[in-house]
Amino acid sequence: MDTKAISIVKRYVQNHLDDRQAFDLYIVWKCKTLQNWKWLISTTLSDGMYYELTYNGDKEEFYLDAYKKIENKRIPYDGTK
């Protein structure tokens, strides 16, 4: 199933690139709940994009969401609840 997920995202990225840059994909996180799968996948491109792919086992179909990271901000924990 991981190979299929990578293949779907790779095809999406290739279809949305302005030029034919070389890149790799990697799975950041994945989980399976009952018959459903979810992956967070990223690439080695420096475009700030990441991809969420969901497989609905009941309907046997995939859903792809593409996101762009806007900010990564550190927020220290102050010890309060």
Stockholm file with secondary structure:
# STOCKHOLM 1.0

chainA/1-81         MDTKAISIVKRYVQNHLDDRQAFDLYIVWKCKTLQNWKWLISTTLSDGMYYELTYNGDKEEFYLDAYKKIENKRIPYDGTK
#=GR chainA/1-81 SS CHHHHHHHHHHHHHHHCSSCCCCCEEEEEEEEETTEEEEEEEESSSSCEEEEEEEETTTTEEEEEEEECCCCCCCCCCSCC
#=GC SS_cons        CHHHHHHHHHHHHHHHCSSCCCCCEEEEEEEEETTEEEEEEEESSSSCEEEEEEEETTTTEEEEEEEECCCCCCCCCCSCC
//
